[in-house]
Structure formats: C-alpha cells, structure tokens
Amino acid sequence: MRTGGLVLADNIHTFPAEIQEYVDYMGNADGPFHSVTLPFESGLHYSLYRGN
C-alpha cells in the first residue's frame, strides 16, 4: 500500500469480538496506520496508511 492509502471498514460495531484484533492492529499508535472510528450507527473505521 502506498503512503496515504485508505482502508475503510464498515459495521465495526456489529461484531466487535470478531474484529477486535483488526481494530487493535489498525489503532496501534506505533503501527503504520492512523485510525479513527466515525460515529455512524454501526461504526465506520477509517484508517490512513502513514508508511513504515
């Protein structure tokens, strides 16, 4: 993925236990992504790839 690439994950509040590992990885402050969860009803996780 190129620096500045986006990853969008919809419905993250629907099955929180099943995707917890994904959310933890994408939200790791020391990882390659900067992520936020947008306040839509079922949750939209928005992640920007900042590179290694």
CHARMM internal coordinates of N, CA and C (Angstrom, degrees):
IC EDIT
DIST 1 N 1 CA 1.4327
DIST 1 CA 1 C 1.5196
ANGL 1 N 1 CA 1 C 107.57
DIST 1 C 2 N 1.3119
ANGL 1 CA 1 C 2 N 116.09
DIHE 1 N 1 CA 1 C 2 N 140.76
DIST 2 N 2 CA 1.4583
ANGL 1 C 2 N 2 CA 120.98
DIHE 1 CA 1 C 2 N 2 CA 177.46
DIST 2 CA 2 C 1.5247
ANGL 2 N 2 CA 2 C 110.71
DIHE 1 C 2 N 2 CA 2 C -79.25
DIST 2 C 3 N 1.3250
ANGL 2 CA 2 C 3 N 115.08
DIHE 2 N 2 CA 2 C 3 N 150.51
DIST 3 N 3 CA 1.4577
ANGL 2 C 3 N 3 CA 119.78
DIHE 2 CA 2 C 3 N 3 CA 173.76
DIST 3 CA 3 C 1.5271
ANGL 3 N 3 CA 3 C 108.04
DIHE 2 C 3 N 3 CA 3 C -56.77
DIST 3 C 4 N 1.3256
ANGL 3 CA 3 C 4 N 116.09
DIHE 3 N 3 CA 3 C 4 N 133.55
DIST 4 N 4 CA 1.4559
ANGL 3 C 4 N 4 CA 121.58
DIHE 3 CA 3 C 4 N 4 CA -177.77
DIST 4 CA 4 C 1.5208
ANGL 4 N 4 CA 4 C 113.48
DIHE 3 C 4 N 4 CA 4 C 94.31
DIST 4 C 5 N 1.3389
ANGL 4 CA 4 C 5 N 117.21
DIHE 4 N 4 CA 4 C 5 N -4.91
DIST 5 N 5 CA 1.4616
ANGL 4 C 5 N 5 CA 120.75
DIHE 4 CA 4 C 5 N 5 CA 178.10
DIST 5 CA 5 C 1.5264
ANGL 5 N 5 CA 5 C 110.72
DIHE 4 C 5 N 5 CA 5 C -67.63
DIST 5 C 6 N 1.3231
ANGL 5 CA 5 C 6 N 116.56
DIHE 5 N 5 CA 5 C 6 N 152.15
DIST 6 N 6 CA 1.4629
ANGL 5 C 6 N 6 CA 122.51
DIHE 5 CA 5 C 6 N 6 CA -177.93
DIST 6 CA 6 C 1.5165
ANGL 6 N 6 CA 6 C 111.66
DIHE 5 C 6 N 6 CA 6 C -113.18
DIST 6 C 7 N 1.3279
ANGL 6 CA 6 C 7 N 115.29
DIHE 6 N 6 CA 6 C 7 N 143.43
DIST 7 N 7 CA 1.4566
ANGL 6 C 7 N 7 CA 122.42
DIHE 6 CA 6 C 7 N 7 CA 171.40
DIST 7 CA 7 C 1.5238
ANGL 7 N 7 CA 7 C 106.42
DIHE 6 C 7 N 7 CA 7 C -123.88
DIST 7 C 8 N 1.3161
ANGL 7 CA 7 C 8 N 117.18
DIHE 7 N 7 CA 7 C 8 N 125.11
DIST 8 N 8 CA 1.4580
ANGL 7 C 8 N 8 CA 122.36
DIHE 7 CA 7 C 8 N 8 CA 177.72
DIST 8 CA 8 C 1.5198
ANGL 8 N 8 CA 8 C 108.80
DIHE 7 C 8 N 8 CA 8 C -115.62
DIST 8 C 9 N 1.3180
ANGL 8 CA 8 C 9 N 116.20
DIHE 8 N 8 CA 8 C 9 N 129.87
DIST 9 N 9 CA 1.4621
ANGL 8 C 9 N 9 CA 121.46
DIHE 8 CA 8 C 9 N 9 CA 177.36
DIST 9 CA 9 C 1.5248
ANGL 9 N 9 CA 9 C 107.94
DIHE 8 C 9 N 9 CA 9 C -123.87
DIST 9 C 10 N 1.3051
ANGL 9 CA 9 C 10 N 116.13
DIHE 9 N 9 CA 9 C 10 N 116.19
DIST 10 N 10 CA 1.4645
ANGL 9 C 10 N 10 CA 122.16
DIHE 9 CA 9 C 10 N 10 CA -177.40
DIST 10 CA 10 C 1.5214
ANGL 10 N 10 CA 10 C 110.43
DIHE 9 C 10 N 10 CA 10 C -91.62
DIST 10 C 11 N 1.3140
ANGL 10 CA 10 C 11 N 116.25
DIHE 10 N 10 CA 10 C 11 N 156.95
DIST 11 N 11 CA 1.4710
ANGL 10 C 11 N 11 CA 123.99
DIHE 10 CA 10 C 11 N 11 CA 174.05
DIST 11 CA 11 C 1.5225
ANGL 11 N 11 CA 11 C 113.37
DIHE 10 C 11 N 11 CA 11 C 62.73
DIST 11 C 12 N 1.3186
ANGL 11 CA 11 C 12 N 118.19
DIHE 11 N 11 CA 11 C 12 N 37.34
DIST 12 N 12 CA 1.4616
ANGL 11 C 12 N 12 CA 118.72
DIHE 11 CA 11 C 12 N 12 CA -176.12
DIST 12 CA 12 C 1.5216
ANGL 12 N 12 CA 12 C 113.24
DIHE 11 C 12 N 12 CA 12 C -73.69
DIST 12 C 13 N 1.3179
ANGL 12 CA 12 C 13 N 117.98
DIHE 12 N 12 CA 12 C 13 N -14.77
DIST 13 N 13 CA 1.4684
ANGL 12 C 13 N 13 CA 119.74
DIHE 12 CA 12 C 13 N 13 CA 176.19
DIST 13 CA 13 C 1.5309
ANGL 13 N 13 CA 13 C 112.43
DIHE 12 C 13 N 13 CA 13 C -87.62
DIST 13 C 14 N 1.3247
ANGL 13 CA 13 C 14 N 116.98
DIHE 13 N 13 CA 13 C 14 N -8.97
DIST 14 N 14 CA 1.4606
ANGL 13 C 14 N 14 CA 120.99
DIHE 13 CA 13 C 14 N 14 CA -177.10
DIST 14 CA 14 C 1.5305
ANGL 14 N 14 CA 14 C 112.30
DIHE 13 C 14 N 14 CA 14 C -70.93
DIST 14 C 15 N 1.3339
ANGL 14 CA 14 C 15 N 117.30
DIHE 14 N 14 CA 14 C 15 N -43.55
DIST 15 N 15 CA 1.4659
ANGL 14 C 15 N 15 CA 122.56
DIHE 14 CA 14 C 15 N 15 CA -179.35
DIST 15 CA 15 C 1.5273
ANGL 15 N 15 CA 15 C 109.61
DIHE 14 C 15 N 15 CA 15 C -131.76
DIST 15 C 16 N 1.3266
ANGL 15 CA 15 C 16 N 117.97
DIHE 15 N 15 CA 15 C 16 N 67.39
DIST 16 N 16 CA 1.4715
ANGL 15 C 16 N 16 CA 120.40
DIHE 15 CA 15 C 16 N 16 CA -172.15
DIST 16 CA 16 C 1.5267
ANGL 16 N 16 CA 16 C 114.59
DIHE 15 C 16 N 16 CA 16 C -60.60
DIST 16 C 17 N 1.3079
ANGL 16 CA 16 C 17 N 118.90
DIHE 16 N 16 CA 16 C 17 N -37.73
DIST 17 N 17 CA 1.4710
ANGL 16 C 17 N 17 CA 120.31
DIHE 16 CA 16 C 17 N 17 CA -178.79
DIST 17 CA 17 C 1.5248
ANGL 17 N 17 CA 17 C 111.36
DIHE 16 C 17 N 17 CA 17 C -67.00
DIST 17 C 18 N 1.3276
ANGL 17 CA 17 C 18 N 116.65
DIHE 17 N 17 CA 17 C 18 N -36.96
DIST 18 N 18 CA 1.4585
ANGL 17 C 18 N 18 CA 121.06
DIHE 17 CA 17 C 18 N 18 CA -176.26
DIST 18 CA 18 C 1.5228
ANGL 18 N 18 CA 18 C 112.68
DIHE 17 C 18 N 18 CA 18 C -70.84
DIST 18 C 19 N 1.3213
ANGL 18 CA 18 C 19 N 117.99
DIHE 18 N 18 CA 18 C 19 N -26.93
DIST 19 N 19 CA 1.4647
ANGL 18 C 19 N 19 CA 120.32
DIHE 18 CA 18 C 19 N 19 CA -176.87
DIST 19 CA 19 C 1.5287
ANGL 19 N 19 CA 19 C 112.97
DIHE 18 C 19 N 19 CA 19 C -113.95
DIST 19 C 20 N 1.3115
ANGL 19 CA 19 C 20 N 117.50
DIHE 19 N 19 CA 19 C 20 N 13.04
DIST 20 N 20 CA 1.4585
ANGL 19 C 20 N 20 CA 120.61
DIHE 19 CA 19 C 20 N 20 CA -178.37
DIST 20 CA 20 C 1.5353
ANGL 20 N 20 CA 20 C 112.38
DIHE 19 C 20 N 20 CA 20 C -58.16
DIST 20 C 21 N 1.3185
ANGL 20 CA 20 C 21 N 117.33
DIHE 20 N 20 CA 20 C 21 N -40.81
DIST 21 N 21 CA 1.4631
ANGL 20 C 21 N 21 CA 120.99
DIHE 20 CA 20 C 21 N 21 CA 179.51
DIST 21 CA 21 C 1.5342
ANGL 21 N 21 CA 21 C 110.56
DIHE 20 C 21 N 21 CA 21 C -61.20
DIST 21 C 22 N 1.3229
ANGL 21 CA 21 C 22 N 117.08
DIHE 21 N 21 CA 21 C 22 N -42.17
DIST 22 N 22 CA 1.4679
ANGL 21 C 22 N 22 CA 122.03
DIHE 21 CA 21 C 22 N 22 CA 177.10
DIST 22 CA 22 C 1.5258
ANGL 22 N 22 CA 22 C 110.81
DIHE 21 C 22 N 22 CA 22 C -61.58
DIST 22 C 23 N 1.3232
ANGL 22 CA 22 C 23 N 117.12
DIHE 22 N 22 CA 22 C 23 N -49.07
DIST 23 N 23 CA 1.4689
ANGL 22 C 23 N 23 CA 121.57
DIHE 22 CA 22 C 23 N 23 CA -178.70
DIST 23 CA 23 C 1.5283
ANGL 23 N 23 CA 23 C 110.62
DIHE 22 C 23 N 23 CA 23 C -61.99
DIST 23 C 24 N 1.3284
ANGL 23 CA 23 C 24 N 117.10
DIHE 23 N 23 CA 23 C 24 N -40.63
DIST 24 N 24 CA 1.4652
ANGL 23 C 24 N 24 CA 120.69
DIHE 23 CA 23 C 24 N 24 CA 178.14
DIST 24 CA 24 C 1.5240
ANGL 24 N 24 CA 24 C 111.39
DIHE 23 C 24 N 24 CA 24 C -63.36
DIST 24 C 25 N 1.3272
ANGL 24 CA 24 C 25 N 116.71
DIHE 24 N 24 CA 24 C 25 N -43.96
DIST 25 N 25 CA 1.4661
ANGL 24 C 25 N 25 CA 120.48
DIHE 24 CA 24 C 25 N 25 CA -179.79
DIST 25 CA 25 C 1.5182
ANGL 25 N 25 CA 25 C 110.82
DIHE 24 C 25 N 25 CA 25 C -64.51
DIST 25 C 26 N 1.3159
ANGL 25 CA 25 C 26 N 116.73
DIHE 25 N 25 CA 25 C 26 N -49.78
DIST 26 N 26 CA 1.4688
ANGL 25 C 26 N 26 CA 120.77
DIHE 25 CA 25 C 26 N 26 CA -176.62
DIST 26 CA 26 C 1.5315
ANGL 26 N 26 CA 26 C 111.55
DIHE 25 C 26 N 26 CA 26 C -67.54
DIST 26 C 27 N 1.3169
ANGL 26 CA 26 C 27 N 117.27
DIHE 26 N 26 CA 26 C 27 N -28.47
DIST 27 N 27 CA 1.4570
ANGL 26 C 27 N 27 CA 121.03
DIHE 26 CA 26 C 27 N 27 CA -178.00
DIST 27 CA 27 C 1.5131
ANGL 27 N 27 CA 27 C 115.01
DIHE 26 C 27 N 27 CA 27 C -93.51
DIST 27 C 28 N 1.3350
ANGL 27 CA 27 C 28 N 117.76
DIHE 27 N 27 CA 27 C 28 N 1.13
DIST 28 N 28 CA 1.4606
ANGL 27 C 28 N 28 CA 121.50
DIHE 27 CA 27 C 28 N 28 CA -179.89
DIST 28 CA 28 C 1.5299
ANGL 28 N 28 CA 28 C 109.43
DIHE 27 C 28 N 28 CA 28 C -64.75
DIST 28 C 29 N 1.3199
ANGL 28 CA 28 C 29 N 117.57
DIHE 28 N 28 CA 28 C 29 N 119.51
DIST 29 N 29 CA 1.4621
ANGL 28 C 29 N 29 CA 122.28
DIHE 28 CA 28 C 29 N 29 CA -177.54
DIST 29 CA 29 C 1.5243
ANGL 29 N 29 CA 29 C 112.77
DIHE 28 C 29 N 29 CA 29 C -61.14
DIST 29 C 30 N 1.3275
ANGL 29 CA 29 C 30 N 117.74
DIHE 29 N 29 CA 29 C 30 N -24.94
DIST 30 N 30 CA 1.4603
ANGL 29 C 30 N 30 CA 121.79
DIHE 29 CA 29 C 30 N 30 CA 178.64
DIST 30 CA 30 C 1.5235
ANGL 30 N 30 CA 30 C 112.91
DIHE 29 C 30 N 30 CA 30 C -93.58
DIST 30 C 31 N 1.3097
ANGL 30 CA 30 C 31 N 117.39
DIHE 30 N 30 CA 30 C 31 N -0.01
DIST 31 N 31 CA 1.4588
ANGL 30 C 31 N 31 CA 121.88
DIHE 30 CA 30 C 31 N 31 CA -177.71
DIST 31 CA 31 C 1.5207
ANGL 31 N 31 CA 31 C 112.20
DIHE 30 C 31 N 31 CA 31 C -87.01
DIST 31 C 32 N 1.3234
ANGL 31 CA 31 C 32 N 115.91
DIHE 31 N 31 CA 31 C 32 N -177.26
DIST 32 N 32 CA 1.4630
ANGL 31 C 32 N 32 CA 120.41
DIHE 31 CA 31 C 32 N 32 CA -175.42
DIST 32 CA 32 C 1.5339
ANGL 32 N 32 CA 32 C 115.23
DIHE 31 C 32 N 32 CA 32 C -81.98
DIST 32 C 33 N 1.3327
ANGL 32 CA 32 C 33 N 117.79
DIHE 32 N 32 CA 32 C 33 N 0.03
DIST 33 N 33 CA 1.4549
ANGL 32 C 33 N 33 CA 120.78
DIHE 32 CA 32 C 33 N 33 CA -178.21
DIST 33 CA 33 C 1.5280
ANGL 33 N 33 CA 33 C 111.52
DIHE 32 C 33 N 33 CA 33 C -118.63
DIST 33 C 34 N 1.3161
ANGL 33 CA 33 C 34 N 115.46
DIHE 33 N 33 CA 33 C 34 N 149.22
DIST 34 N 34 CA 1.4645
ANGL 33 C 34 N 34 CA 121.92
DIHE 33 CA 33 C 34 N 34 CA 167.94
DIST 34 CA 34 C 1.5205
ANGL 34 N 34 CA 34 C 104.73
DIHE 33 C 34 N 34 CA 34 C -111.20
DIST 34 C 35 N 1.3330
ANGL 34 CA 34 C 35 N 117.15
DIHE 34 N 34 CA 34 C 35 N 122.81
DIST 35 N 35 CA 1.4592
ANGL 34 C 35 N 35 CA 120.42
DIHE 34 CA 34 C 35 N 35 CA -171.27
DIST 35 CA 35 C 1.5160
ANGL 35 N 35 CA 35 C 112.73
DIHE 34 C 35 N 35 CA 35 C -130.44
DIST 35 C 36 N 1.3242
ANGL 35 CA 35 C 36 N 114.65
DIHE 35 N 35 CA 35 C 36 N 150.60
DIST 36 N 36 CA 1.4598
ANGL 35 C 36 N 36 CA 122.95
DIHE 35 CA 35 C 36 N 36 CA 172.45
DIST 36 CA 36 C 1.5209
ANGL 36 N 36 CA 36 C 107.67
DIHE 35 C 36 N 36 CA 36 C -141.04
DIST 36 C 37 N 1.3148
ANGL 36 CA 36 C 37 N 115.78
DIHE 36 N 36 CA 36 C 37 N 154.33
DIST 37 N 37 CA 1.4576
ANGL 36 C 37 N 37 CA 121.00
DIHE 36 CA 36 C 37 N 37 CA 172.08
DIST 37 CA 37 C 1.5143
ANGL 37 N 37 CA 37 C 107.43
DIHE 36 C 37 N 37 CA 37 C -104.60
DIST 37 C 38 N 1.3174
ANGL 37 CA 37 C 38 N 115.19
DIHE 37 N 37 CA 37 C 38 N 120.32
DIST 38 N 38 CA 1.4605
ANGL 37 C 38 N 38 CA 120.18
DIHE 37 CA 37 C 38 N 38 CA -179.72
DIST 38 CA 38 C 1.5256
ANGL 38 N 38 CA 38 C 108.66
DIHE 37 C 38 N 38 CA 38 C -81.33
DIST 38 C 39 N 1.3417
ANGL 38 CA 38 C 39 N 116.49
DIHE 38 N 38 CA 38 C 39 N 143.29
DIST 39 N 39 CA 1.4667
ANGL 38 C 39 N 39 CA 120.72
DIHE 38 CA 38 C 39 N 39 CA -171.22
DIST 39 CA 39 C 1.5240
ANGL 39 N 39 CA 39 C 114.92
DIHE 38 C 39 N 39 CA 39 C -80.76
DIST 39 C 40 N 1.3200
ANGL 39 CA 39 C 40 N 116.45
DIHE 39 N 39 CA 39 C 40 N 57.10
DIST 40 N 40 CA 1.4534
ANGL 39 C 40 N 40 CA 120.27
DIHE 39 CA 39 C 40 N 40 CA 171.20
DIST 40 CA 40 C 1.5227
ANGL 40 N 40 CA 40 C 107.65
DIHE 39 C 40 N 40 CA 40 C -89.29
DIST 40 C 41 N 1.3139
ANGL 40 CA 40 C 41 N 117.60
DIHE 40 N 40 CA 40 C 41 N 162.65
DIST 41 N 41 CA 1.4645
ANGL 40 C 41 N 41 CA 122.17
DIHE 40 CA 40 C 41 N 41 CA -173.47
DIST 41 CA 41 C 1.5300
ANGL 41 N 41 CA 41 C 113.17
DIHE 40 C 41 N 41 CA 41 C -50.53
DIST 41 C 42 N 1.3199
ANGL 41 CA 41 C 42 N 117.27
DIHE 41 N 41 CA 41 C 42 N -49.47
DIST 42 N 42 CA 1.4637
ANGL 41 C 42 N 42 CA 119.34
DIHE 41 CA 41 C 42 N 42 CA -178.38
DIST 42 CA 42 C 1.5300
ANGL 42 N 42 CA 42 C 112.57
DIHE 41 C 42 N 42 CA 42 C -99.54
DIST 42 C 43 N 1.3203
ANGL 42 CA 42 C 43 N 117.20
DIHE 42 N 42 CA 42 C 43 N 2.94
DIST 43 N 43 CA 1.4594
ANGL 42 C 43 N 43 CA 122.29
DIHE 42 CA 42 C 43 N 43 CA 175.79
DIST 43 CA 43 C 1.5216
ANGL 43 N 43 CA 43 C 113.56
DIHE 42 C 43 N 43 CA 43 C 85.19
DIST 43 C 44 N 1.3190
ANGL 43 CA 43 C 44 N 116.00
DIHE 43 N 43 CA 43 C 44 N 130.84
DIST 44 N 44 CA 1.4562
ANGL 43 C 44 N 44 CA 122.34
DIHE 43 CA 43 C 44 N 44 CA 174.75
DIST 44 CA 44 C 1.5215
ANGL 44 N 44 CA 44 C 106.61
DIHE 43 C 44 N 44 CA 44 C -126.22
DIST 44 C 45 N 1.3130
ANGL 44 CA 44 C 45 N 115.96
DIHE 44 N 44 CA 44 C 45 N 117.78
DIST 45 N 45 CA 1.4562
ANGL 44 C 45 N 45 CA 121.87
DIHE 44 CA 44 C 45 N 45 CA -178.44
DIST 45 CA 45 C 1.5241
ANGL 45 N 45 CA 45 C 107.41
DIHE 44 C 45 N 45 CA 45 C -94.64
DIST 45 C 46 N 1.3406
ANGL 45 CA 45 C 46 N 116.25
DIHE 45 N 45 CA 45 C 46 N 122.83
DIST 46 N 46 CA 1.4552
ANGL 45 C 46 N 46 CA 124.14
DIHE 45 CA 45 C 46 N 46 CA -173.86
DIST 46 CA 46 C 1.5171
ANGL 46 N 46 CA 46 C 107.16
DIHE 45 C 46 N 46 CA 46 C -115.98
DIST 46 C 47 N 1.3385
ANGL 46 CA 46 C 47 N 117.03
DIHE 46 N 46 CA 46 C 47 N 120.03
DIST 47 N 47 CA 1.4640
ANGL 46 C 47 N 47 CA 120.76
DIHE 46 CA 46 C 47 N 47 CA -176.01
DIST 47 CA 47 C 1.5191
ANGL 47 N 47 CA 47 C 110.43
DIHE 46 C 47 N 47 CA 47 C -128.41
DIST 47 C 48 N 1.3254
ANGL 47 CA 47 C 48 N 116.27
DIHE 47 N 47 CA 47 C 48 N 132.52
DIST 48 N 48 CA 1.4606
ANGL 47 C 48 N 48 CA 123.79
DIHE 47 CA 47 C 48 N 48 CA 178.65
DIST 48 CA 48 C 1.5306
ANGL 48 N 48 CA 48 C 107.81
DIHE 47 C 48 N 48 CA 48 C -108.17
DIST 48 C 49 N 1.3260
ANGL 48 CA 48 C 49 N 116.42
DIHE 48 N 48 CA 48 C 49 N 126.38
DIST 49 N 49 CA 1.4550
ANGL 48 C 49 N 49 CA 120.95
DIHE 48 CA 48 C 49 N 49 CA 179.07
DIST 49 CA 49 C 1.5215
ANGL 49 N 49 CA 49 C 108.71
DIHE 48 C 49 N 49 CA 49 C -79.20
DIST 49 C 50 N 1.3158
ANGL 49 CA 49 C 50 N 116.43
DIHE 49 N 49 CA 49 C 50 N 119.18
DIST 50 N 50 CA 1.4577
ANGL 49 C 50 N 50 CA 120.30
DIHE 49 CA 49 C 50 N 50 CA -178.99
DIST 50 CA 50 C 1.5190
ANGL 50 N 50 CA 50 C 112.64
DIHE 49 C 50 N 50 CA 50 C -102.83
DIST 50 C 51 N 1.3038
ANGL 50 CA 50 C 51 N 117.05
DIHE 50 N 50 CA 50 C 51 N 2.77
DIST 51 N 51 CA 1.4648
ANGL 50 C 51 N 51 CA 121.61
DIHE 50 CA 50 C 51 N 51 CA 176.53
DIST 51 CA 51 C 1.5160
ANGL 51 N 51 CA 51 C 112.09
DIHE 50 C 51 N 51 CA 51 C 90.64
DIST 51 C 52 N 1.3111
ANGL 51 CA 51 C 52 N 114.59
DIHE 51 N 51 CA 51 C 52 N 176.20
DIST 52 N 52 CA 1.4661
ANGL 51 C 52 N 52 CA 120.48
DIHE 51 CA 51 C 52 N 52 CA -178.89
DIST 52 CA 52 C 1.4563
ANGL 52 N 52 CA 52 C 109.24
DIHE 51 C 52 N 52 CA 52 C -81.50
END
COOR INIT
IC SEED 1 N 1 CA 1 C
IC BUILD
